[in-house]
Amino acid sequence: MVWGGVAAETIQLNEDTLWTGAPGNYTDPDAPKALAQVRNLVHEAQFVQATQASAGLFGGPTQVYQPLGDIKLQFDGSHFNYGAYSRELDLDTATARVQYTVGGVEFRREHFASNPDQIIATSISASSPGSVSFTVSLDCALPDHRVHINNDHKNQIVLIGSCSGQQPGSTGIQFAAVLELEISAGNGVVSRLDDDGNGLRVEGADWAVLLLSASSSFQGPFTNPANSTRNPTSLALLAFQEVAKLSYSDLWSRHVDDYQSLFRRVLLQLWTGAAAEADDRAVAVRTTAERIRSFQEDQDPAFVELLFQFGRYLLISSSRPGTQVSNLQGIWNPDVKPAWDCAPHLNINLEMNYWPSLPCNLRECQEPLFDHIQALSISGSQTAKVNYEASGWVVHHVSDLWAKSSAYERDARWAIWPMGGAWLCTHLWEYYTYTMDKDFLQKTAYPLLKGCASFLVDWLIKGPQGYLETNPSTSPEHVFVAPDGKQASVSYSSTMDMAIIKEIFSALVSAAEVVKLLSCCRHDSLWFCMSARFNQSFLQQKLPKMVPLWNGYEHNMSRVLMHGF
C-alpha cells in the first residue's frame, strides 16, 4: 500500500502467509451431545433456548492475519513546500505513481509489485541532477522483530521476526524482509543513519531504486512452524540473486507483461463516440474523490468502467497460482488487530472475492481458492466425524491460514452455520461449466463435491412434517422474532441452507454423469470407487424430500424460514 506522502512516505508491506498461531485441533467430542439438545429445542419451537444452547457447538477463534511492516522514506524540510502534486494508480500497468515539484524541480516516485520476480520495486527520480536525497528504513509493528544492515551487503536492510500472536511463547511463523538500495553511478552517496545504524541515507543522487523481497517459514496449513525447514532470510536474499542482472526497466517490463496477460483480456466500454471523448477529457481534470461525490448526479459511465477494472486489478494482485487465498482486507492490511481478523469469511466475503474470476476471464486467479478448499476438506473431515458424527467434510463461516473448519465463537448468528464448505464448492462446478476442464472435474472438483455432499446427506434429518431439514440452521448474521416475541437466530431449514444444498446435490448429479462417462471410456474404477456411498439416483431421490423454500410449521413459522440471507 502506497500512502502518497511527500516529505514523509510510508509503503506498507504484507506477506500473505504471515499469520498468528499454528495448526489447531478443530474437533470437540462434546459437540454431539450439544447438537442433540439444540435439535430437540428447535423441534419444540423453543428457538430462543435453542439459540442459547447452541453455544455448546461453538469452536475457538480464528488466527489473525498480520502486516509485515513498512518502508519509511523521509525527505528534507524543503519537501513540505511542494506544488503540482498528483498521485495515481495506473490499472493498465498495476503501477502507482506520485509526482510533485519543489523549488522548480519535479520529483517522481513509481512503485510496483512484480509477480514473476517476487519483488516490490520503487524508483525515485528528479528532473534536476543530484536532487535526490532521503533516508530509508524498515519498521515493523510486531513486537518480536529486529532490523540490521547486512554485513555482506552494506546497501541492504534486513528485517527479521517471529509472529506468535495469540499464542505467546509458542514458535510462530518466522519472517524476513530484505530491502536493497541502488543509486545512480555518477552522483550520490549512501551512508548509514547515525541514530541507530539500521537505516540508510542517500545524498545528492540523480535517482534511486529500492527493491524489497520477503518470505516466511510457512510450510503448509498442517505443518507446525516449529517444524518448518524453510529459512525466510535465505529465501528473501535468494530473490536478489535471481534479479541481479535485471535493470529497473527490465523488472518493470517483466511485471507489466505478466500483469497485462491477464488484465487486458477484458475491455468494458459503456458508451462511445463524442460523448465518451468529452467525458474522457473531463475525467482527466477530476480526482477520484470528486467523481465519487458527483456520481449520483452525472452517473459517469466511465467511472463504472473504472470500478469494474479496479475489481479485476485487486483479484489479479492478490490471488495468483501459489499465493494464499484472498482474505478480507487482503494484502493491503495495515493493522496488527485487523477488523474480523482479516480472515476469509465463508458466509459471503470469500465467495464474493472470487465471483468475478470466471466472468471476468481470470480463471488462473481461482487456483488459490481451490487449494484452500482442498486443505479445508482435510481438517473438515475430522470436524464432521467428531463434532457431528457425520461422513464427508464440513466448514463453517470463517477460516484462516491453518484451514480452521470448526465453528467460530461468541454468537450463533454467524457461528452456527456449517454451510461454508458447501457454498465454496459451488465454485468448483462453475469452474467446470466455464472451462469444460474434464481433468479438473475428475481429479479435483468431483472428489470435493462428493465429500461435501456426503456430509450434507448426514446433516439432513427428517422433520415433523416428513421433509428433510437442516437443524440447527441460521441465516448468516440475521435474527428473527420467535413466536414468544423474543429474538433468536437458530431455527431449522433457512432458505440459504436449502438453496445451497440443492445446488450442491444438483451439481454433483451433473458432475457424476461426466465422471462416469470418463471412467467408462478409460476403463478405470474411479467412478465405482467414489460412488460406494451413494450415487446419482440416491441424490435425486433426496431432492424432492427436502423442505420447500416456502414451507413452515402450522404455527405460522414461514417468517422464520424466509429470513434468507
PLY file of the C-alpha trace (Angstrom):
ply
format ascii 1.0
element vertex 565
property float x
property float y
property float z
element edge 564
property int vertex1
property int vertex2
end_header
0.00 0.00 0.00
1.48 3.34 -1.11
0.15 6.16 1.04
1.35 9.01 -1.17
3.09 11.27 1.36
5.55 13.93 0.24
8.10 14.84 2.92
7.41 11.50 4.62
6.20 8.44 2.75
5.09 5.03 4.01
4.99 1.97 1.80
3.01 -0.55 3.83
4.02 -4.19 3.35
2.19 -7.52 3.56
3.34 -11.12 3.11
0.29 -13.33 2.61
1.49 -16.22 4.81
2.14 -14.03 7.86
-0.47 -15.20 10.37
-0.55 -15.82 14.08
-0.71 -19.30 15.54
-0.19 -22.82 14.26
-2.30 -25.77 13.08
-5.15 -26.36 15.54
-7.49 -29.06 16.73
-10.90 -28.34 15.22
-12.83 -31.11 16.94
-14.94 -31.28 20.10
-16.08 -34.70 21.41
-18.80 -32.98 23.49
-20.41 -31.40 20.43
-22.74 -34.34 19.56
-24.44 -34.05 22.95
-24.95 -30.31 22.44
-26.22 -30.94 18.92
-28.90 -33.32 20.17
-30.04 -30.77 22.75
-30.28 -27.97 20.19
-32.21 -30.14 17.76
-34.75 -31.10 20.40
-35.29 -27.47 21.34
-35.81 -26.49 17.70
-38.33 -29.30 17.20
-40.19 -27.99 20.23
-40.16 -24.47 18.69
-38.10 -23.16 21.61
-35.91 -21.06 19.33
-34.56 -18.66 21.95
-33.43 -21.55 24.13
-32.01 -23.34 21.07
-30.01 -20.23 20.23
-28.61 -20.15 23.76
-27.86 -23.89 23.83
-26.01 -23.69 20.53
-23.06 -22.24 22.45
-22.19 -25.88 23.07
-21.33 -26.14 19.38
-19.00 -23.13 19.31
-15.35 -23.63 18.45
-12.49 -21.25 19.08
-11.42 -18.05 17.35
-9.53 -17.92 14.10
-5.91 -16.87 13.95
-5.13 -13.36 12.70
-3.53 -12.08 9.51
-0.64 -9.73 10.29
1.10 -6.85 8.46
4.75 -7.40 7.56
5.96 -3.85 8.14
6.67 -0.53 6.46
9.27 1.07 4.24
9.77 4.55 5.67
11.04 7.33 3.39
11.97 10.71 4.84
12.87 13.74 2.70
14.34 17.05 3.85
12.30 20.02 5.04
12.09 21.64 1.62
9.60 18.93 0.60
6.98 20.44 2.90
6.73 23.31 0.40
5.57 21.36 -2.62
3.28 22.05 -5.53
1.69 20.39 -8.57
1.03 17.25 -6.53
-0.58 14.25 -8.18
-0.81 10.56 -7.49
-2.30 7.75 -9.49
-2.78 4.02 -9.70
-2.40 3.01 -13.33
-4.69 -0.01 -13.62
-3.36 -0.92 -17.05
0.16 -1.49 -15.71
-0.50 -2.02 -11.97
1.87 0.84 -11.19
1.44 3.54 -8.53
2.98 6.96 -9.09
3.44 10.13 -7.03
4.62 13.39 -8.61
5.17 16.89 -7.22
7.51 19.87 -7.55
9.81 21.53 -5.01
11.67 24.72 -5.95
11.17 24.16 -9.66
12.40 20.54 -9.52
9.94 17.80 -10.44
10.14 14.69 -8.26
8.66 11.38 -9.33
8.18 8.10 -7.46
6.99 4.90 -9.06
6.03 1.64 -7.33
5.03 -1.84 -8.49
4.91 -5.40 -7.10
6.25 -7.96 -9.55
4.65 -11.40 -9.60
7.23 -13.05 -11.89
10.21 -11.82 -9.85
8.55 -11.65 -6.41
9.98 -8.18 -5.83
8.45 -4.87 -4.77
10.23 -2.07 -6.63
10.32 1.69 -6.05
12.00 4.24 -8.27
12.75 7.78 -7.03
13.93 10.36 -9.55
14.15 14.12 -10.12
14.26 16.41 -13.14
17.49 18.05 -11.93
20.71 16.01 -11.43
21.86 15.46 -7.86
18.47 16.38 -6.35
17.51 13.02 -4.84
18.25 12.95 -1.11
16.32 10.99 1.52
16.58 8.40 4.28
15.08 4.91 4.15
14.39 2.42 6.92
12.29 -0.65 7.66
9.83 -0.75 10.52
7.52 -3.43 11.92
4.56 -3.26 14.31
5.02 -6.84 15.55
6.85 -6.96 18.89
9.29 -9.78 18.10
11.49 -8.33 15.37
14.83 -6.66 14.73
16.36 -4.65 11.90
20.01 -4.52 10.83
22.25 -3.68 7.91
23.51 -6.75 6.07
27.24 -7.06 6.84
27.80 -8.74 3.48
25.96 -6.06 1.53
26.13 -2.56 3.00
23.20 -1.35 0.88
20.78 -3.95 2.26
18.48 -3.52 5.27
17.25 -6.78 6.80
14.09 -7.16 8.91
13.59 -10.50 10.70
11.00 -11.54 13.23
8.51 -14.05 14.58
4.73 -13.97 14.60
3.42 -15.85 17.63
0.44 -13.56 18.10
-2.37 -15.20 20.08
-0.12 -17.96 21.40
2.62 -16.15 23.38
5.70 -18.24 23.96
4.94 -20.56 21.06
7.07 -20.81 17.97
5.18 -18.77 15.44
5.83 -18.21 11.77
9.27 -16.71 11.19
9.58 -13.98 8.59
12.16 -11.83 6.86
12.21 -8.86 4.52
15.29 -7.55 2.73
15.44 -4.04 1.23
18.20 -3.34 -1.28
19.16 0.20 -2.33
20.78 1.20 -5.63
21.60 4.77 -6.74
22.90 6.49 -9.85
26.55 5.74 -10.63
27.65 9.29 -11.39
26.15 11.22 -8.49
25.19 10.38 -4.94
26.44 8.91 -1.70
24.91 6.20 0.51
25.68 6.07 4.23
24.26 4.58 7.42
21.95 6.63 9.58
23.76 7.93 12.64
20.98 7.43 15.20
20.52 3.66 15.14
22.63 2.47 12.25
19.70 0.44 10.87
18.68 2.81 8.09
20.36 4.32 5.06
20.81 7.90 3.87
21.02 8.91 0.20
22.51 12.32 -0.65
22.82 14.07 -4.00
21.78 11.22 -6.31
20.16 11.52 -9.73
17.90 8.57 -8.97
17.46 5.70 -6.55
15.84 2.28 -6.80
14.57 0.29 -3.82
13.92 -3.43 -4.19
12.23 -5.45 -1.45
11.82 -9.21 -1.10
10.06 -11.02 1.74
9.44 -14.59 2.81
8.23 -16.67 5.75
8.71 -20.09 7.28
5.14 -21.17 6.46
5.29 -24.67 5.00
1.63 -25.52 4.62
-1.50 -25.46 6.77
-0.69 -28.74 8.50
2.99 -28.12 9.36
3.69 -26.54 12.73
6.02 -23.53 12.35
8.33 -25.17 14.91
8.91 -28.00 12.42
9.39 -25.84 9.32
12.58 -26.31 7.31
12.24 -23.02 5.46
14.74 -20.24 6.19
12.92 -16.98 5.36
16.08 -14.83 5.36
17.84 -17.11 2.88
14.75 -17.22 0.69
14.39 -13.43 0.71
18.05 -12.99 -0.24
17.73 -15.60 -2.98
15.28 -13.38 -4.83
18.02 -10.78 -5.34
20.29 -13.36 -6.93
17.53 -14.13 -9.41
17.16 -10.47 -10.49
20.78 -9.35 -10.13
21.25 -8.87 -13.88
17.94 -7.11 -14.43
17.65 -3.34 -14.55
14.71 -1.46 -13.10
13.30 -1.13 -16.64
13.68 -4.88 -17.16
11.85 -5.60 -13.92
9.04 -3.22 -14.82
8.68 -4.70 -18.32
8.51 -8.23 -16.96
5.95 -7.14 -14.40
3.79 -5.39 -17.00
3.94 -8.30 -19.46
2.84 -10.72 -16.75
0.07 -8.48 -15.42
-1.32 -7.41 -18.79
-1.53 -11.03 -19.94
-4.46 -11.18 -17.51
-5.70 -7.62 -17.26
-6.04 -6.92 -20.98
-8.25 -9.92 -21.62
-11.38 -7.86 -20.94
-12.40 -4.39 -22.10
-15.58 -2.78 -20.79
-16.88 0.24 -22.65
-20.31 1.55 -21.65
-20.52 4.35 -24.16
-18.72 5.53 -27.28
-18.43 8.42 -29.67
-18.19 12.15 -29.00
-19.85 11.89 -25.58
-17.27 9.37 -24.42
-14.40 11.54 -25.71
-15.81 14.55 -23.89
-16.15 12.50 -20.73
-12.55 11.31 -21.00
-11.38 14.94 -21.20
-13.48 15.84 -18.14
-12.19 12.85 -16.19
-8.60 13.94 -16.83
-9.09 17.01 -14.63
-11.24 15.42 -11.89
-9.98 13.38 -8.96
-11.46 10.05 -7.97
-12.90 11.60 -4.81
-14.67 14.27 -6.90
-16.10 11.63 -9.21
-17.45 9.65 -6.25
-19.18 12.74 -4.84
-20.75 13.69 -8.16
-21.75 10.20 -9.28
-25.37 10.46 -8.14
-25.88 13.44 -10.41
-23.82 12.69 -13.52
-23.82 8.84 -13.39
-20.36 8.93 -15.06
-20.32 5.68 -17.14
-16.53 5.82 -17.36
-16.40 5.65 -13.57
-18.37 2.39 -13.68
-15.83 1.07 -16.17
-13.04 2.12 -13.82
-14.65 0.39 -10.84
-15.10 -2.80 -12.86
-11.44 -2.86 -13.85
-10.34 -1.92 -10.32
-12.03 -5.08 -9.07
-10.13 -7.14 -11.64
-6.88 -5.43 -10.62
-7.49 -6.36 -6.96
-8.08 -10.03 -7.77
-5.08 -10.25 -10.11
-2.88 -8.59 -7.49
-3.97 -10.70 -4.52
-4.67 -14.17 -5.92
-2.30 -15.97 -8.26
-1.20 -19.61 -8.54
0.92 -20.33 -5.47
-0.40 -17.49 -3.29
-2.76 -17.77 -0.36
-6.47 -17.28 -0.83
-7.63 -13.66 -0.96
-8.85 -12.68 2.51
-10.91 -9.75 3.78
-8.64 -6.69 3.65
-6.21 -8.73 1.60
-2.56 -7.89 1.08
-3.38 -4.26 1.90
-3.99 -4.85 5.62
-2.08 -2.34 7.82
-3.30 -3.50 11.25
-1.96 -5.91 13.86
-5.54 -6.23 15.15
-7.50 -6.02 11.90
-11.26 -5.97 11.72
-12.71 -9.51 11.60
-9.14 -10.87 11.95
-8.71 -10.16 8.23
-9.72 -13.81 7.79
-11.52 -15.50 4.89
-15.23 -15.34 5.76
-17.15 -18.09 4.01
-20.67 -16.77 4.58
-20.27 -14.39 1.63
-16.97 -12.48 1.61
-14.67 -15.17 0.25
-17.19 -16.18 -2.39
-17.61 -12.54 -3.42
-13.86 -12.15 -3.86
-13.91 -14.89 -6.48
-17.26 -14.39 -8.21
-15.63 -12.10 -10.82
-12.85 -14.55 -11.71
-14.67 -16.53 -14.41
-16.98 -13.93 -15.98
-14.02 -11.52 -15.98
-11.72 -14.07 -17.67
-9.34 -14.61 -14.74
-9.60 -18.37 -14.31
-6.00 -18.71 -13.09
-6.76 -16.44 -10.15
-9.09 -19.10 -8.71
-6.31 -21.63 -8.09
-5.60 -20.41 -4.52
-9.30 -20.84 -3.73
-9.22 -24.46 -4.88
-6.04 -25.07 -2.87
-7.79 -23.64 0.18
-10.86 -25.83 -0.35
-8.59 -28.89 -0.56
-7.00 -28.00 2.79
-10.39 -27.31 4.36
-11.67 -30.71 3.26
-8.86 -32.38 5.23
-9.42 -30.59 8.53
-13.16 -30.50 7.87
-13.38 -34.29 7.65
-12.25 -34.54 11.27
-14.73 -31.87 12.36
-17.56 -33.69 10.58
-16.60 -37.03 12.12
-16.11 -35.90 15.74
-18.42 -32.90 16.14
-21.35 -34.14 14.07
-20.74 -37.89 13.79
-21.07 -37.44 10.03
-19.14 -38.52 6.98
-17.60 -36.19 4.41
-16.28 -32.80 5.41
-17.68 -29.57 6.83
-16.55 -25.98 7.25
-18.30 -23.12 8.99
-18.42 -19.37 8.40
-14.76 -18.40 8.84
-11.36 -19.99 8.32
-7.70 -18.95 8.37
-4.23 -19.89 7.11
-4.41 -23.13 9.12
-7.63 -24.34 7.46
-9.81 -23.90 10.54
-13.00 -25.88 9.96
-14.88 -25.75 13.28
-17.50 -23.20 14.25
-16.48 -19.78 15.48
-17.33 -18.45 18.95
-19.47 -15.85 20.77
-22.66 -15.60 18.69
-24.87 -18.17 16.99
-25.87 -15.66 14.32
-22.65 -16.37 12.48
-21.08 -19.33 14.30
-23.82 -21.93 13.76
-23.61 -22.24 10.00
-21.99 -25.46 8.67
-22.61 -24.48 5.05
-19.30 -22.69 4.39
-17.71 -25.62 2.57
-20.85 -26.25 0.55
-21.07 -22.68 -0.71
-17.40 -22.75 -1.65
-17.96 -25.96 -3.59
-20.34 -24.19 -5.96
-17.22 -22.53 -7.38
-15.88 -25.96 -8.37
-18.82 -26.83 -10.57
-18.99 -23.31 -12.00
-15.32 -23.57 -12.97
-16.06 -26.74 -14.90
-19.07 -25.23 -16.67
-16.90 -22.30 -17.82
-13.80 -24.25 -18.80
-15.08 -27.76 -19.55
-11.83 -28.98 -17.98
-12.65 -32.66 -17.50
-9.33 -33.42 -15.81
-10.09 -30.76 -13.18
-13.60 -32.14 -12.72
-12.46 -35.71 -12.25
-9.39 -35.15 -10.08
-10.32 -32.04 -8.08
-13.94 -30.94 -8.26
-15.75 -34.27 -8.11
-13.96 -35.69 -5.03
-14.51 -32.42 -3.14
-18.16 -32.17 -4.19
-18.76 -35.76 -3.19
-17.20 -35.28 0.25
-19.23 -32.12 0.75
-22.47 -33.82 -0.33
-21.73 -36.79 1.90
-21.75 -34.52 4.93
-24.91 -32.77 3.77
-26.72 -36.11 3.40
-25.87 -36.94 7.00
-26.71 -33.41 8.18
-30.24 -33.56 6.78
-32.73 -35.08 9.19
-36.43 -35.87 8.86
-38.56 -33.16 10.40
-42.07 -33.28 11.90
-43.70 -32.81 8.51
-41.68 -35.60 6.91
-39.37 -33.33 4.96
-35.59 -33.48 5.15
-34.43 -30.40 7.02
-31.31 -28.79 8.43
-31.35 -28.41 12.19
-29.89 -26.27 13.65
-29.99 -23.65 10.95
-29.28 -19.95 10.75
-29.48 -17.32 8.07
-25.99 -15.86 8.41
-25.77 -12.85 10.73
-29.57 -12.49 10.91
-32.09 -12.80 13.70
-35.85 -13.32 13.65
-38.73 -12.81 16.07
-39.70 -16.12 17.61
-43.35 -16.98 18.45
-42.76 -15.79 22.03
-41.85 -12.32 20.73
-38.14 -12.60 21.54
-35.25 -12.51 19.10
-33.50 -15.73 18.13
-31.18 -16.85 15.35
-31.33 -20.66 15.45
-34.23 -22.41 13.77
-34.45 -25.02 11.02
-34.06 -25.09 7.24
-33.23 -21.48 6.43
-33.72 -20.58 2.80
-29.98 -20.20 2.39
-29.26 -23.71 3.70
-31.77 -25.38 1.44
-30.80 -23.41 -1.65
-27.10 -24.25 -1.23
-27.75 -27.94 -0.54
-30.00 -28.27 -3.59
-27.37 -26.58 -5.72
-24.65 -28.94 -4.46
-26.77 -32.05 -4.99
-27.73 -30.93 -8.49
-24.11 -30.12 -9.35
-22.94 -33.49 -8.09
-25.57 -35.34 -10.11
-24.41 -33.50 -13.24
-20.72 -33.99 -12.39
-21.28 -37.68 -11.79
-22.64 -38.10 -15.32
-19.42 -36.70 -16.78
-17.12 -38.60 -14.43
-18.99 -41.86 -15.06
-18.60 -41.40 -18.81
-14.91 -40.59 -18.46
-14.29 -43.58 -16.21
-16.06 -45.93 -18.61
-14.05 -44.58 -21.53
-10.80 -45.02 -19.62
-11.75 -48.43 -18.22
-10.82 -47.40 -14.68
-12.55 -47.87 -11.35
-12.62 -44.24 -10.18
-16.35 -43.85 -10.66
-17.19 -47.13 -8.92
-14.77 -46.46 -6.07
-16.10 -42.97 -5.41
-19.75 -43.98 -5.71
-19.61 -46.57 -2.96
-21.64 -44.45 -0.53
-24.29 -43.01 -2.81
-24.94 -42.40 -6.47
-26.98 -40.14 -8.71
-30.34 -41.78 -8.10
-29.73 -41.58 -4.35
-29.35 -37.79 -4.53
-32.18 -37.42 -6.98
-34.44 -39.19 -4.51
-33.32 -36.82 -1.73
-34.05 -33.58 -3.58
-37.88 -33.71 -3.55
-37.85 -34.73 0.11
-36.12 -31.53 1.21
-38.05 -28.70 2.84
-39.53 -26.39 0.17
-38.25 -22.85 0.49
-41.75 -21.60 1.36
-42.69 -24.30 3.86
-43.34 -23.71 7.57
-44.82 -25.24 10.68
-48.53 -24.86 11.29
-47.98 -22.08 13.86
-47.01 -19.61 11.12
-43.30 -20.35 11.00
-42.97 -19.11 7.43
-41.41 -15.88 8.71
-38.64 -17.98 10.27
-37.98 -19.81 7.04
-37.94 -16.74 4.89
-35.25 -14.82 6.76
-32.93 -15.72 3.88
-29.55 -14.08 3.54
0 1
1 2
2 3
3 4
4 5
5 6
6 7
7 8
8 9
9 10
10 11
11 12
12 13
13 14
14 15
15 16
16 17
17 18
18 19
19 20
20 21
21 22
22 23
23 24
24 25
25 26
26 27
27 28
28 29
29 30
30 31
31 32
32 33
33 34
34 35
35 36
36 37
37 38
38 39
39 40
40 41
41 42
42 43
43 44
44 45
45 46
46 47
47 48
48 49
49 50
50 51
51 52
52 53
53 54
54 55
55 56
56 57
57 58
58 59
59 60
60 61
61 62
62 63
63 64
64 65
65 66
66 67
67 68
68 69
69 70
70 71
71 72
72 73
73 74
74 75
75 76
76 77
77 78
78 79
79 80
80 81
81 82
82 83
83 84
84 85
85 86
86 87
87 88
88 89
89 90
90 91
91 92
92 93
93 94
94 95
95 96
96 97
97 98
98 99
99 100
100 101
101 102
102 103
103 104
104 105
105 106
106 107
107 108
108 109
109 110
110 111
111 112
112 113
113 114
114 115
115 116
116 117
117 118
118 119
119 120
120 121
121 122
122 123
123 124
124 125
125 126
126 127
127 128
128 129
129 130
130 131
131 132
132 133
133 134
134 135
135 136
136 137
137 138
138 139
139 140
140 141
141 142
142 143
143 144
144 145
145 146
146 147
147 148
148 149
149 150
150 151
151 152
152 153
153 154
154 155
155 156
156 157
157 158
158 159
159 160
160 161
161 162
162 163
163 164
164 165
165 166
166 167
167 168
168 169
169 170
170 171
171 172
172 173
173 174
174 175
175 176
176 177
177 178
178 179
179 180
180 181
181 182
182 183
183 184
184 185
185 186
186 187
187 188
188 189
189 190
190 191
191 192
192 193
193 194
194 195
195 196
196 197
197 198
198 199
199 200
200 201
201 202
202 203
203 204
204 205
205 206
206 207
207 208
208 209
209 210
210 211
211 212
212 213
213 214
214 215
215 216
216 217
217 218
218 219
219 220
220 221
221 222
222 223
223 224
224 225
225 226
226 227
227 228
228 229
229 230
230 231
231 232
232 233
233 234
234 235
235 236
236 237
237 238
238 239
239 240
240 241
241 242
242 243
243 244
244 245
245 246
246 247
247 248
248 249
249 250
250 251
251 252
252 253
253 254
254 255
255 256
256 257
257 258
258 259
259 260
260 261
261 262
262 263
263 264
264 265
265 266
266 267
267 268
268 269
269 270
270 271
271 272
272 273
273 274
274 275
275 276
276 277
277 278
278 279
279 280
280 281
281 282
282 283
283 284
284 285
285 286
286 287
287 288
288 289
289 290
290 291
291 292
292 293
293 294
294 295
295 296
296 297
297 298
298 299
299 300
300 301
301 302
302 303
303 304
304 305
305 306
306 307
307 308
308 309
309 310
310 311
311 312
312 313
313 314
314 315
315 316
316 317
317 318
318 319
319 320
320 321
321 322
322 323
323 324
324 325
325 326
326 327
327 328
328 329
329 330
330 331
331 332
332 333
333 334
334 335
335 336
336 337
337 338
338 339
339 340
340 341
341 342
342 343
343 344
344 345
345 346
346 347
347 348
348 349
349 350
350 351
351 352
352 353
353 354
354 355
355 356
356 357
357 358
358 359
359 360
360 361
361 362
362 363
363 364
364 365
365 366
366 367
367 368
368 369
369 370
370 371
371 372
372 373
373 374
374 375
375 376
376 377
377 378
378 379
379 380
380 381
381 382
382 383
383 384
384 385
385 386
386 387
387 388
388 389
389 390
390 391
391 392
392 393
393 394
394 395
395 396
396 397
397 398
398 399
399 400
400 401
401 402
402 403
403 404
404 405
405 406
406 407
407 408
408 409
409 410
410 411
411 412
412 413
413 414
414 415
415 416
416 417
417 418
418 419
419 420
420 421
421 422
422 423
423 424
424 425
425 426
426 427
427 428
428 429
429 430
430 431
431 432
432 433
433 434
434 435
435 436
436 437
437 438
438 439
439 440
440 441
441 442
442 443
443 444
444 445
445 446
446 447
447 448
448 449
449 450
450 451
451 452
452 453
453 454
454 455
455 456
456 457
457 458
458 459
459 460
460 461
461 462
462 463
463 464
464 465
465 466
466 467
467 468
468 469
469 470
470 471
471 472
472 473
473 474
474 475
475 476
476 477
477 478
478 479
479 480
480 481
481 482
482 483
483 484
484 485
485 486
486 487
487 488
488 489
489 490
490 491
491 492
492 493
493 494
494 495
495 496
496 497
497 498
498 499
499 500
500 501
501 502
502 503
503 504
504 505
505 506
506 507
507 508
508 509
509 510
510 511
511 512
512 513
513 514
514 515
515 516
516 517
517 518
518 519
519 520
520 521
521 522
522 523
523 524
524 525
525 526
526 527
527 528
528 529
529 530
530 531
531 532
532 533
533 534
534 535
535 536
536 537
537 538
538 539
539 540
540 541
541 542
542 543
543 544
544 545
545 546
546 547
547 548
548 549
549 550
550 551
551 552
552 553
553 554
554 555
555 556
556 557
557 558
558 559
559 560
560 561
561 562
562 563
563 564
